[in-house]
């Protein structure tokens, strides 16, 4: 058990160094069977601790036929994912032949810098700092010929076994079982930094890609009269441009998501199916044959259209837009309305009419809003994400002002009638106004249904944070969904107080009678709490007795309200099944995830 304790302690220490670790089977180099291995590696202390203590099951492969949970043992070996995820790559020198080859290269180009180094059974691992300009991947045997015999390279898509894991042994090479992996004295990542690799070595391990034949220019689409409405034609044109402009590594995903969005409009009667299919295939041909074959392209388009046709979507009601071009929010039931708006509207009715009067979100101002904040309006090529918004030229911005803004519905369940809205002005960073009965309702950025539970559900207070985390998850090809809870009580619930309504600011306790919005059945929930929060006025017990008023801000507010939300998602009740894993994250600065990263 002494070694088991040492293993978890070292795994946590690597995590604090921002190295992404994951459990390996005891005394082996292999991940646990049926699990995703290095693809699920993490530097989060709570996740690492839960893994090695057996409190949390490991993520399974999608194609695993046996779905029973797999839990790591306390004596699990430690794997560290190499590449961008951990910020380093590895040059593996295996034996005298490799040492001779690297010595010849150093004699020709110069000595390698002192860097993190691990002693192996027959040689050593030299660990160099990750350079985004030279993305190193695991090298094939053919690529190894560029460097030398018995030299391996591990970058993105690889991992190493980290000290003090227990070696399985190689009797044929004179390595007895039970020997501990070890860093070279004074050269562990906990003692020194990864050194940058010299340019000559980077040229060898990440050679420039072979030139490819120039892509044939794609001829402009000619709209076919009578085969799509103006709204459908504009959406199809946007999908085609997105597909043609997709980058390497995202082309297949971009094609599928764009075609799904078009399929929704086909089912809604906005686009003729054959016309849509032909246009999508023509756009996808820009990536044939380097990304896919023509047959694969057609199958992907057909599969995506079929999915989209199960989610019909139509253009907004233009007649309603003409009736209510510039509505003003009602001050109460029976309040006078602006010109063109029915009088006597309730907040709920007003929100519904405002939504009906709004138009397509695909305007230049929308693209500029996202681009100006380092975000993509079509992350991963998903054109369906922004279509959950609508644009209004004279939306109520709050404070008696009106102007152009994006609107997004607030709902308790995806697909509910639109009776509440969040307003995002193009001039602002966040929602500035909430309309209708908004308590307990969230903005669904992606579909969430009772029969579809994503691998990861992101719940955020801020739209930019949710958008950024969702984009990152999709970039890593994760099945992720996201919602935004703009009201603090909707995100975190209500704190439990004593008989006088006093709460403990240092130990948040959730009132079970007032939980936040939750969706049952989610396997992995990420709660994104901001570090520039300002909580509502609350009361606490005074030092000398009685009651004092206080208001939490910044990190203190993030810890308090994040703790409430974490309790809610981790607690089982009669109508809610607790998630398997809950993770609380916060931006590294008050600027948000889109600029600061996460901790």
PyMOL commands that set and color helices and strands:
alter all, ss='L'
color gray80, all
select helices_A, chain A and resi 2-16+37-40+45-53+96-109+141-144+171-173+199-205+230-244+251-267+273-287+294-308+318-323+347-357+364-371+379-381+386-388+463-475+488-492+554-570+593-596
alter helices_A, ss='H'
color red, helices_A
select strands_A, chain A and resi 21-24+77-81+88-93+116-119+124-129+151-154+159-162+182-183+389-398+401-409+420-425+433-436+443-444+456-460+480-484+524-529+538-541+547-550+581-586
alter strands_A, ss='S'
color yellow, strands_A
deselect
rebuild
show_as cartoon
